[in-house]
Amino acid sequence: MLLSHNHSADTGNRPNDTDPIALLQQKLSASAKTIRVIDGRAPQPVPGEDGSVLSRLVDEEAFKNAKGYVFTGQPDLQSTFLLYYLIDAAQSGLPAAFINSEERIPGDAKKSLLKPIVICNYGPAKDPHPAKAFIERAQQLQDNKFLKCNFNDIVHVVNHPDEVPAALNSPKPHTVFKSPSLPDDLEYPQTPARDESKPSIFLCCSFSTQNEFYVELAKQLGQQITENGYNLVTGGGRYPGGKAEHGMMYNAQKSAYDAKDAARKTNGDVTGVTFAPLNPLTEHSGHGAPHYGLTRIVATKNLAERVEVMTDLSDAVVIAPGGFGTDSESMGPLLMRQVASALIEKKPMVIINAHDPEDPKGEGVHTKLIALLESLNLHEDEHFHVVDSPTGISGHDELAAETAKLVIAKLADPELNVHSHARKLDLSKSAVSGTLPPGP
């Protein structure tokens, strides 16, 4: 289990009535390292004139120079988004997640040392385990094989301030991501204009899972989104190593691209928003990639700007099964709404709490995500909507098709008011080709 206990926590040595952040600062005061301490008491970011929030939040000099991160105190939406953001960058092996991505550990030419990410799961008596909801969500993702690596291989969970310095002095080795090369014989046509009279759906889902049910659900979602008169916005993903037929994101966008709008009889319109070095398709920003199911490719600078652009280009956000990246993409728009960013306005969010019929627990894939959001004072039907898989259906294909139909029905609900919004961001600054700054 990820939620571990140690001797000091069990023998009453937990700092119950003392400010845990003050205790932590005492422990770190003698450290020569540049450590970024993040807690739930930081002031909220102020949106830029164009509505940008996330890129303003993470593109600070302190993050660039940090040698490690400590999350402490009572979590809020902002600190939880930053935690997801950093973990997603670390598990993806992005260069900025490492102390020095060019320096490999002895004996392994592919691995370097990650900047330590420390989660303090201790607090006062009224809330002794403030990170419990997040850790239970991480456990669910790990159990459902949505993580690219073991959670404990990239994060330190500590139960007392005395454990923090040791964790910061114990960086974990991890594989540095190497962007795959693209085939030389593919065409990238000029991008056609998008029909802005049609609402667009920002679909968040797993990039790499090979679970048969969730992949089929992605296909059904893509197809039905196009057939019911929506454009699709995705992260532009394809499965690493070129095995494109396996990933959820690829299958969603390819199914949407190949489908026909039932009313207009036009092909699907799919926008893939990505960044270097995660995806080599950034080289062809401003063009399409029909072989990957993309009408157009939009390149951004990093993970944060990517979420902002996808939100701006969409009129509703749909959270399908996925891992840390998907959770991060759900937290981003919610944080943007909390600080009144013009990029999100009243765009609704729908969480698909699907369940794999072969899962012995019979638990919805986002049950713990919903519980985490509730712990952050974000509530169903107020901040997001939930669609569960129908009961009494055991076959993968039928269950996936019926679940997708329920999602489309929810999007058509007049109360959600899904309609085409005016776009706020100047994409000419993001949709560039050539070299881009490394993420995150």
N, C-alpha and C positions, 0 to 999 in steps of 0.2 A: 504493500500500500504506500501511496505517496505521503499520506498524513502520518508522520512518524512522531514518536515521543522519545525523549531522552530522560536520563536520571534526574537532572536538575529540574525539569518541568514537572516530574511526578512527585518530587519530595518537598513541594512547597516553596521552591527557590525561584518561582516565576515572579517577575516584577509586577505585582498586582496594583499597587497604589501609587507608583511613581510613573511619571511621564516616560513612556518607552522611547520616545524620540530623544529626550534629554539624556537618557541612559546610553542610547546608541551613540550620540555625539561625543560623550565622554570616552567611549571605547575607541572611537575613530580619531580623536583629537591628536593622537601621537602618530597617526599614519602619514607617511610621506606621499601616498598615492592621491590622485585626484579621483575622489569617490563622489558620485551623484546620489544623494539621499532624496527619495521621493516618498511623499506621504499625502494623505487625503486633505491636507490643510492648505495646499498651494492655491493661490488665486487663479480663477478661471481665465483662460486665454481670451483676448479680445479679438473678434473677427476683423480681418483686413477689409479694405473697401470693396474688394471683389468677393468677400464672404469666406476667404480662406481662414482655416482654423488649425487644422492638423499640421500642415507644413510649417506654420508659425510656431507651433508648440514644440516640434521635435528638431527643427533646424537651428538649435541654439548652440553657441560655441561650447557651452558646458557639456553638452552631449558628445560633441565631436572630440573633446579632450578627455572625457571621462575614461578612467581605467577600470571602472566597475560601477555597479548600480545596487542600491539597497532600497527595498520597498518596505516601509514600516508604517505603523499607526493604522487607523481605520481607513480602509480603501474607499475611494470615491470613483466616479466614472472616469475622471481624467487620469488618475494614477493607474486604474485598471487598464485603460486603453494603452498607456505607455508601457505597462508590463507586457501586454499581448504583443505590442509593436516590437519590443526588444527581443522577446522570446521567438517570435516569428522570424526575425532577422537572424537570430542565432541558429535556430534549427535549419534554416535555409542555407546557412553557411555564407551569408553575405559578408564581404570584406570588412565593413565597418563594425561588425559584431566581434571582431578579433582584436587582441592587444596589438598584434602586428601580423597581418594576414600573409605577409611575404616571408615570415620566419616560420619554418616547419619544425615540428618536434622531432627529436632524434629517432631514427628508425622508421619514420612514416612520412613520406614525401607529400601526402595529401592532407595532413592535419596540422592545425595550428592551435594556439590557446585562445579560448573565448574570454572576453571581458566577463568577470564574474557577475552573475545576476543572483542577488540574495533576497529571499522573501522571509520577512520576520513574522513568524506565526506565533507571536506572544503579545500579551496586552494586559490591561487591568482586569480585576476579578469579574467585572460585568461583561467583559468580552475577551476571554483568555486566548481565543484562536481567531483573530480577525481575518486570516487568509483562508479559513476553512472552506468557504463557498467556492473560491477559485481553485483550491487544491482538489476538491471533489470533482469539479468540472474537468480539470486536467486528467484525473484518474479515469473519468468516463471516456475522454478522447483516447487515452492510451488503451483502455479495454476494447474499444471499438476500432483500434488500429488506424486511427486518423493522424497519428503523429509520425513524423519522418524519423524520429529517434526516441529513445526512452527519455521521459521528462526529467528524471534525475541526472541524465547525462549532460544537461545544459543549465540546470537551475539548482541552487542551494536553498533548502528550506531549513530554517533554524528556529529553535524554540526558546532561546535566551540570548540577551545581548552579548554574553561572554563568547558565544559561538560565531559572532559576525566577523571579527578580524581573521580568524582561521579560515573561514569560508572565502573571504576576499583574497587571502593568500594561497588559495587552492584553485587556480583557473583550470577549467576542464578542456581536454583536447576534443576537437571536432573537425570534421572534413570541411575544407574551404570549397565553396561552390565554384565549379568551372562551367561556364556557359557552353552548351552544346552548339556545334556548328550546324548551319542549315544546308540542305542539299543545294547543289549548284544549278539544277535543271528545273527549278520552279519559277513561275511567273508571279509578279506582284503588280496587278493593274492599278491604274489611277483610281482613287477613291471617289465614288459617286456621292452626290449630295444626299443627305439623310432626309427622309420624309418626317419633318418635325410636327406634322399634324397628328401623327401616331404617338401615343404614349410609349415610353421606353422603360424596360424593366432591368434594373441592376441585379443580376443573379450572383450571389455569393455561394461558392461551393468548393469542395475539395479539388485540388489540382491533380492529385496523384492516386487517390484510393482506387483499388481494383475490385472492391466489393460489387458483386454482380447486381444486387438489388439497387444500390445507390447509383451505379452507372446507368441502369435502365431508367431510373427516376430522372436522371439528368437528361437523357434522350427525350423522354416524354415531356419534360418541362420545356425544353428547347422547341420541340415540334409544336406543342400547344400554344406557346407564347406567340409564335409566328402565325399560326392558323387563326388565332383570335385577335389579330390586328395590332400586335405590339412589336416594337423594336426590342432588341436584346443588347445589353451591355455586360461584358464579362471582363475578367482579368487577362484574357487573351492566352490562356494556358494551353500547353501541350505536354504530354507526359515526358519526363526526362529520358534522354536516350533515344528519342524518336518513336517510342511505343505509344503513338498518339491514340490508338484505339482503346486504351485502358482508362484514361483519366475522366473524371466527371466533367470538368470544365470544357475540355475539348469536345466531348460527346454532346454537351448541351449546345455549344455554339455551332457545331457541324449540323446537328439535327435542325436547329433554328434556321440556319443558312439554306439547307436543302428543302425546307418545307415551303408551302405556298400560303399566303394570306388568303383565307377563304373568301373574303369580300372583294378584295382588290385584285386577286389573282397574280400578285407580285411575289417575287422571291423574298426570303427572309433577309432582314437587315441586322447585321451583328457588328458591334464595335468592340474591339479588344484593346483594353488599356493596360499597358505594361511598362516596364522600365529595365534599363541595363544595370547590372549584368544578368538579371534573372532570366530574361528572355531575349534571344538574338533577333527576334522579329522587330525589335526597336530600330534596327538598321533600315527597315522599310516603312517607317512612320509616314503617314500620309498616303499610303497605298493599301490595297487589299491583299488578302492571302486566302484565296478560295480553297486551297488544299487543306487549310486549317479551319475553314468555316468562318472566315473573317471578311466582312465587307470593307472594313477599314481598320488600320492600326494607329493607335495614339500612344506616343512615347511620353513618359513623365520622368521626373528626376529621381523619385524614391517612392517608398511604400506609402508615405503619408499623402503626398500629392496625388498618387494613383487613386486612393480612396476618395479624395475630394473631387477629382475629375469624373470618376465613375458616378458619384452622387449627383454632380451637376448635370451630367448627361442623361440622368434617369428621372423618372417620375414616380417610381415606387422601388423599394428595396425588398428583395426576397432572399431569405437566409435558408439555403438548402443544407444538407449534411456536409460537414467539413471539420477541419481541425483548427489550429491556432490562427492561421491566416483568415479563415472564415469568421471566427469569433472576433478577430481584430476588425474585420470589415463591418461587423455588426455594431461594434462599440463606436467606431468612427462617426457614422451618421447620427447616432444617438447623442454623442458629445456635441456634434455640430448643432443639433436641434436645441440642446440644453443651453448653449450660449447664443442662440438666436442667429445662427449663420443664415445668410440669404441663399446659400447653396442647397439647403434642405427644405426650407419653408414647411409646407404641410404634406410633404411626400410620405406616405405610409410605409411601414415596415411589416412584413409578414414572415414569421418564422415557421418553417416546415418541420414539425416535430415527428418525423417519420420513424418507423421502426422496421428493422430488418426482420422478416418472418422467421428467419433461422436463428435469431438472437434468443438464447434461452431465457434471458431476463425479461424479454417482452417490453423493454423500456424505450420510450421515445429518445431519439438520438440527441435531442436538444433539451432534455429534461433538466440537466444540471446547468445548462446555459441560462435557461429561464429562471431557475432558482438563484443563480448568480445575479441576474438583472434585478430580480426582486430584492435581493440584499442591498442593491445599490439604489433602492427606491424608484425603480423603473417597473411599471406594472402593465400587465396584459390588458388590452383594450384601451389603455390610456397612452402608452408609449409604443406599443407594438401589438400585433395580432398573431394568433397561433392557429395553425392548421395541423390537425393530427391525421395520421393515416386511418382509413376506414377499417373497421373490424370485420371479421368473418371472411377475409380473403387471404389465402395462403400462397398463391402463385406469384412469383416475382413480377412478371410482366403485367398481370392484371392489377396487382396492388399498386405498382408504380403508375400505371395509367390512371387509375381512380384517384390516387393521391394528387397527381398533377391536375386532374379536373377540379378537385376541391380548391386548389391554389388559384386556378383561373377564375373559379366562381367567387372566391374571396376578393380578388382584384377587381371583379366586376360589381362588387357590392357598392351601391350608391353612397353609403356612409364613408367609404374610403376615399371617394372622389378622386380616382386616379385619372389625371388628365395631363396634357402636355404643358410643361412650364417653360418660361423663358430661360435661356442659359445665361449664366453669370460670368464664367471664366473665359479669358482670352486664350483659346487653345493654341494660337500661333506661338505662344511662349513655351508651350509644353510639347506640342506635336512637332518635334524636331528629329532629324535623322543624324546619324553619325555618333560620335562619342558623347556619353552622358556621365554626369557625376555618379559614383557608386552609391547604392543604397546602404543602409536605410536612410 
